[in-house]
Amino acid sequence: MDSYLHLEYIVERQQKAWTVRMQGGDCAGFFPSRRDALKAALGDAERVCNLGHHVDVYARRVDGSLRRVAARPADRP
């Protein structure tokens, strides 16, 4: 039986920079633009999916709500 993780990455503004928050916990890096943070989140989501996990990438809106940018399903046989 295979096991896999379901992860959520959230791109959001933190003070003067953009960051990627993992599972609502710690921030991973600081980026000068929202685009750079999204690019990093999507790139890492692809890498993690290649390891067999599922990743959803979200962007936080100004009103605090989340918009799903991409779902990266795990490659499952």
C-alpha positions in Angstrom: 0.0 0.0 0.0 1.4 3.4 -1.0 1.1 6.4 1.3 1.3 10.0 0.2 0.9 13.5 1.7 -1.6 16.1 0.8 0.2 19.5 1.1 -1.1 23.1 0.8 1.2 26.0 -0.2 -0.2 29.5 0.3 1.4 32.5 -1.4 0.8 35.6 0.7 2.2 39.0 1.6 4.4 39.2 4.7 5.3 42.8 5.5 7.3 44.1 2.5 7.9 40.7 0.8 5.9 37.8 -0.6 6.3 34.3 0.9 5.1 30.8 0.6 3.5 29.4 3.7 3.4 25.6 3.9 0.4 23.9 5.5 -0.5 27.2 7.3 2.8 27.0 9.3 6.3 28.3 8.6 7.1 30.6 5.7 9.6 29.3 3.1 11.6 32.2 1.8 10.9 35.8 0.9 10.4 37.0 -2.7 10.4 40.5 -4.1 7.2 39.9 -6.1 4.0 37.8 -6.0 5.0 36.3 -9.4 8.4 35.1 -8.0 6.6 33.5 -5.0 4.1 31.8 -7.2 6.8 30.5 -9.5 8.7 29.1 -6.5 5.6 27.5 -5.1 4.6 25.9 -8.4 8.2 24.7 -9.0 8.4 23.1 -5.6 4.9 21.6 -6.0 6.1 19.9 -9.2 9.1 18.5 -7.4 7.1 17.2 -4.4 4.5 15.7 -6.8 7.4 13.8 -8.5 8.0 12.3 -5.1 4.5 10.9 -5.1 2.6 13.5 -3.0 -0.4 15.8 -3.8 0.0 19.6 -3.6 -2.5 22.4 -3.8 -1.2 25.9 -4.4 -3.3 28.9 -3.2 -2.9 32.7 -3.4 -4.2 34.8 -0.6 -6.4 37.7 -1.8 -6.5 41.2 -0.3 -9.7 40.3 1.6 -8.0 37.3 3.2 -9.7 34.6 1.2 -7.8 32.0 -0.8 -7.9 31.3 -4.5 -6.6 27.9 -5.7 -3.9 28.5 -8.4 -3.1 24.9 -9.2 -3.6 21.4 -8.0 -0.7 19.0 -8.6 -1.9 15.4 -8.1 0.5 12.8 -7.1 1.5 10.5 -10.0 -0.5 7.4 -9.0 -0.5 4.1 -10.9 
